Amino acid sequence: MVERIESYRFSKRFKKEYNALSKEIQKAFDKKLALFLDDTTHPSLRVKRIQGTKHRWEGSVTKNYRFTFEFIENTVLFRTIGTHDILSRTRD
């Protein structure tokens, strides 16, 4: 992982999935995003590499919702957000 995040962006897919979420889950992600940008290793994020991939990671929004991302230099690209089954669609 990178030591310092200089910027972040959202994929088109992420934006579409985020907008389809309930306001409650959107708000939960927004809180997790602030936490993530401050400390990518915070225990409540449960960040880990997605099994079977080289450059993709996952983090937890809630018990049932996850977000996926990758580091491109010091920029984070948020790729997808949704229920746990999004992980099976994000393999390299």
Beta strands, then each sheet from edge to edge (+ up, - down):
strand 1: 7-10
strand 2: 48-49
strand 3: 57-60
strand 4: 65-72
strand 5: 75-83
sheet 1: 1+ 5+ 4- 3+ 2-
end
